[in-house]
Amino acid sequence: MKTRTRVLTVTALAVALGAGAFGAVSAGATPASDVAAASVASVPSKKDGPADKNFTTTTHLTVDAATRAAQAALKAAESENQKVTVAVVDRNGNTVVTLRGDGAGPQSYDSAQRKAFTAVSWNAPTSVLVGRLAQTPNLKDIPGTLFLGGGTPVQANGAPVAGIGVAGAPSGDLDEKFAKAGVDALGK
């Protein structure tokens, strides 16, 4: 490589690195308070009036309540010598707690979560939803769902707030019986 080409290449590299360093320094030089103030929008509060229609209040199970429900479902299964997994999901289908009982099969973990998700999504026990597949078989194609007995919704004021799914017993009826034991534990 010729000397002139080397000098131009090194100069171009130095300019590029300098510009990058300057940009990094400039970006880092903005006070955090200015960035925070620029990205925060204020919405009128309830006392200000019309903004009330912009918000909803939802009810969610606490982690303690979800754990209590899962433990009750697992205990009900163990009392009948069944090896199951119990999952509790929130209203949005996000897993809050999963308990895999001793000896539960590897497939039961995912199945319990999917049953809980399905129950809360349709606000109905999954055993009831299985019947809907006859009229609408493509329901089973919705990602994350499982249309087998063993999922039960948890309701507050008639609205779904969580789902409990149980998997691993020899039948969906037993799985659902144990899921209902979890729901019943929340009323105590």
Summary of the structure (lengths in Angstrom):
residues: 188
radius of gyration: 27.1
end to end distance: 83.3
largest distance: 86.0
contacts: 579
relative contact order: 0.15
helix: 55%
strand: 14%
